Amino acid sequence: MNWLDKLEQRFGHIAVPGLIRIIVVVNVLAFVMLRIDPSWIGALTLDPNRVMHGEVWRLITYLFIPPEMDPIFLFFALYFLWIMNDGLEQEWGAFRLNVFYVCGMIATTVVAFFITHHSVTNAFLNLSIFLAFATVLPDFEVLLFFILPVKVKWLGWLAAAFVGVEIVLSPYPANLAPIVSLTNYLLFFGPQFFQSAATQREDMLRRARFEAASHVGPLETRHRCAICGKTEVDNPEMEFRVAEDDLEYCMEHLAQAPAGKKD
């Protein structure tokens, strides 16, 4: 992420540590306010028409609308947001988490003004934080239904599946809303996924070329080191790897293979 490195070098000093923690606290205050007078929510939502008529605070205040109005579920939702802030900030640093969140805000605004043309919530923004957390810390465990320990990566896959279903079943242009709303996630992790897929494809092709070149007969061996000539017949426990040059090497001579990734 060279662009992020450059941004951080120039603007890293203005990062806000614990940004999502601050938003969690304001969510609690908004919850108290809405319990007293539920009509206040009308002044907080991201409504494009009202923003165009001068109510520009809505570009920010929709972030403070609580994800739940039930006190118990709200507690766990905000507590998990707090945990995700700490985990992502520890892995990325405050600046990168700030950039991720602001990109999500911009994406949500684009959806409201150019796709749905009506009020939107912070649901997809919070979802993008969860997907990022599940990607960066996949083995973090949560208690599903407060009983069953589940790694967050499986919940992330489940959430992604629901988003996929919504994209497929929703009519155009509504089906663009989830995609655009998660632009921040795609911006941060899309290149990584494409690179990983390309690497796996290259490894599969290299393995296929090697297998095609291997002719296993009744008196032939399957593996042979390109340097020492040893085979699995010489030592059944010997391990072999295919190097970048599509030749096979025993573990003893693997370091002498041409530089590059080895399979």
URZI-V507196 format. One record per residue. N is the residue number from 0. PHI is phi in whole degrees, -180 to 180 (none if undefined). PSI is psi in whole degrees, 0 to 359 (NA if undefined). Layout:
# URZI-V507196
n:N phi:PHI psi:PSI
n:N phi:PHI psi:PSI
This chain:
# URZI-V507196
n:0 phi:none psi:71
n:1 phi:-62 psi:324
n:2 phi:-65 psi:325
n:3 phi:-70 psi:321
n:4 phi:-61 psi:318
n:5 phi:-66 psi:318
n:6 phi:-62 psi:317
n:7 phi:-67 psi:323
n:8 phi:-62 psi:326
n:9 phi:-91 psi:322
n:10 phi:-121 psi:8
n:11 phi:-58 psi:333
n:12 phi:-70 psi:344
n:13 phi:-98 psi:7
n:14 phi:-62 psi:147
n:15 phi:-105 psi:104
n:16 phi:-63 psi:141
n:17 phi:66 psi:34
n:18 phi:-58 psi:313
n:19 phi:-70 psi:329
n:20 phi:-60 psi:317
n:21 phi:-62 psi:317
n:22 phi:-65 psi:324
n:23 phi:-61 psi:315
n:24 phi:-62 psi:317
n:25 phi:-68 psi:328
n:26 phi:-59 psi:319
n:27 phi:-64 psi:316
n:28 phi:-63 psi:320
n:29 phi:-66 psi:323
n:30 phi:-61 psi:314
n:31 phi:-61 psi:316
n:32 phi:-63 psi:318
n:33 phi:-73 psi:333
n:34 phi:-69 psi:327
n:35 phi:-76 psi:314
n:36 phi:-143 psi:96
n:37 phi:-59 psi:338
n:38 phi:-67 psi:345
n:39 phi:-63 psi:338
n:40 phi:-62 psi:333
n:41 phi:-64 psi:338
n:42 phi:-92 psi:355
n:43 phi:-105 psi:335
n:44 phi:-66 psi:156
n:45 phi:-86 psi:91
n:46 phi:-107 psi:109
n:47 phi:-56 psi:319
n:48 phi:-62 psi:317
n:49 phi:-74 psi:328
n:50 phi:-62 psi:318
n:51 phi:-66 psi:341
n:52 phi:-97 psi:18
n:53 phi:106 psi:354
n:54 phi:-87 psi:65
n:55 phi:-70 psi:344
n:56 phi:-62 psi:340
n:57 phi:-65 psi:339
n:58 phi:-65 psi:343
n:59 phi:-115 psi:318
n:60 phi:-67 psi:339
n:61 phi:-65 psi:339
n:62 phi:-65 psi:338
n:63 phi:-95 psi:358
n:64 phi:-71 psi:123
n:65 phi:-60 psi:140
n:66 phi:-69 psi:340
n:67 phi:-140 psi:151
n:68 phi:-108 psi:352
n:69 phi:-79 psi:125
n:70 phi:-56 psi:320
n:71 phi:-68 psi:310
n:72 phi:-67 psi:326
n:73 phi:-63 psi:319
n:74 phi:-58 psi:312
n:75 phi:-71 psi:324
n:76 phi:-64 psi:314
n:77 phi:-73 psi:327
n:78 phi:-63 psi:321
n:79 phi:-71 psi:324
n:80 phi:-60 psi:320
n:81 phi:-61 psi:314
n:82 phi:-63 psi:318
n:83 phi:-65 psi:323
n:84 phi:-58 psi:312
n:85 phi:-63 psi:317
n:86 phi:-66 psi:313
n:87 phi:-70 psi:322
n:88 phi:-68 psi:327
n:89 phi:-69 psi:323
n:90 phi:-81 psi:320
n:91 phi:-100 psi:326
n:92 phi:97 psi:159
n:93 phi:-63 psi:320
n:94 phi:-63 psi:312
n:95 phi:-66 psi:324
n:96 phi:-67 psi:322
n:97 phi:-60 psi:315
n:98 phi:-62 psi:317
n:99 phi:-59 psi:315
n:100 phi:-68 psi:317
n:101 phi:-65 psi:321
n:102 phi:-61 psi:322
n:103 phi:-65 psi:321
n:104 phi:-63 psi:315
n:105 phi:-62 psi:317
n:106 phi:-62 psi:318
n:107 phi:-63 psi:320
n:108 phi:-64 psi:319
n:109 phi:-61 psi:317
n:110 phi:-60 psi:314
n:111 phi:-64 psi:318
n:112 phi:-85 psi:328
n:113 phi:-119 psi:351
n:114 phi:-119 psi:300
n:115 phi:-86 psi:329
n:116 phi:61 psi:24
n:117 phi:-149 psi:181
n:118 phi:-59 psi:140
n:119 phi:-127 psi:162
n:120 phi:-106 psi:184
n:121 phi:-94 psi:16
n:122 phi:-61 psi:312
n:123 phi:-71 psi:330
n:124 phi:-64 psi:315
n:125 phi:-65 psi:325
n:126 phi:-65 psi:321
n:127 phi:-64 psi:324
n:128 phi:-65 psi:317
n:129 phi:-64 psi:315
n:130 phi:-64 psi:322
n:131 phi:-64 psi:317
n:132 phi:-62 psi:317
n:133 phi:-67 psi:332
n:134 phi:-80 psi:318
n:135 phi:-78 psi:322
n:136 phi:-125 psi:66
n:137 phi:-65 psi:335
n:138 phi:-93 psi:4
n:139 phi:-65 psi:132
n:140 phi:-102 psi:139
n:141 phi:-123 psi:158
n:142 phi:-94 psi:105
n:143 phi:-72 psi:127
n:144 phi:58 psi:25
n:145 phi:65 psi:14
n:146 phi:-131 psi:308
n:147 phi:-90 psi:118
n:148 phi:-73 psi:126
n:149 phi:-134 psi:135
n:150 phi:-70 psi:139
n:151 phi:-65 psi:338
n:152 phi:-64 psi:326
n:153 phi:-71 psi:323
n:154 phi:-67 psi:326
n:155 phi:-64 psi:317
n:156 phi:-63 psi:321
n:157 phi:-64 psi:316
n:158 phi:-63 psi:319
n:159 phi:-63 psi:323
n:160 phi:-64 psi:318
n:161 phi:-63 psi:320
n:162 phi:-63 psi:318
n:163 phi:-61 psi:318
n:164 phi:-63 psi:318
n:165 phi:-63 psi:321
n:166 phi:-65 psi:319
n:167 phi:-71 psi:319
n:168 phi:-87 psi:338
n:169 phi:-78 psi:145
n:170 phi:-74 psi:160
n:171 phi:-75 psi:139
n:172 phi:-95 psi:8
n:173 phi:-60 psi:331
n:174 phi:-71 psi:349
n:175 phi:-80 psi:338
n:176 phi:-58 psi:311
n:177 phi:-63 psi:323
n:178 phi:-66 psi:311
n:179 phi:-67 psi:322
n:180 phi:-62 psi:332
n:181 phi:-100 psi:23
n:182 phi:-58 psi:323
n:183 phi:-62 psi:319
n:184 phi:-66 psi:315
n:185 phi:-65 psi:325
n:186 phi:-66 psi:321
n:187 phi:-81 psi:323
n:188 phi:-114 psi:345
n:189 phi:-57 psi:309
n:190 phi:-58 psi:323
n:191 phi:-64 psi:318
n:192 phi:-67 psi:317
n:193 phi:-64 psi:319
n:194 phi:-65 psi:319
n:195 phi:-64 psi:318
n:196 phi:-65 psi:320
n:197 phi:-65 psi:321
n:198 phi:-66 psi:317
n:199 phi:-64 psi:320
n:200 phi:-64 psi:318
n:201 phi:-63 psi:318
n:202 phi:-64 psi:319
n:203 phi:-65 psi:319
n:204 phi:-66 psi:320
n:205 phi:-65 psi:319
n:206 phi:-65 psi:321
n:207 phi:-65 psi:320
n:208 phi:-63 psi:320
n:209 phi:-68 psi:317
n:210 phi:-65 psi:322
n:211 phi:-66 psi:329
n:212 phi:-83 psi:351
n:213 phi:-95 psi:120
n:214 phi:-113 psi:106
n:215 phi:-92 psi:113
n:216 phi:-112 psi:177
n:217 phi:-62 psi:331
n:218 phi:-110 psi:8
n:219 phi:-100 psi:160
n:220 phi:-102 psi:158
n:221 phi:-90 psi:327
n:222 phi:-124 psi:140
n:223 phi:-151 psi:129
n:224 phi:-72 psi:131
n:225 phi:-69 psi:345
n:226 phi:-102 psi:304
n:227 phi:-95 psi:346
n:228 phi:77 psi:3
n:229 phi:-70 psi:150
n:230 phi:-126 psi:177
n:231 phi:-68 psi:345
n:232 phi:-71 psi:325
n:233 phi:-68 psi:324
n:234 phi:-153 psi:104
n:235 phi:-58 psi:338
n:236 phi:-92 psi:0
n:237 phi:-70 psi:140
n:238 phi:-106 psi:147
n:239 phi:-129 psi:152
n:240 phi:-136 psi:146
n:241 phi:-90 psi:126
n:242 phi:-94 psi:184
n:243 phi:-62 psi:333
n:244 phi:-87 psi:12
n:245 phi:67 psi:15
n:246 phi:-103 psi:158
n:247 phi:-104 psi:141
n:248 phi:-133 psi:147
n:249 phi:-76 psi:163
n:250 phi:-62 psi:332
n:251 phi:-67 psi:326
n:252 phi:-110 psi:9
n:253 phi:-61 psi:325
n:254 phi:-65 psi:340
n:255 phi:-89 psi:357
n:256 phi:-71 psi:160
n:257 phi:-54 psi:144
n:258 phi:-61 psi:146
n:259 phi:138 psi:180
n:260 phi:-73 psi:140
n:261 phi:-117 psi:144
n:262 phi:-111 psi:NA
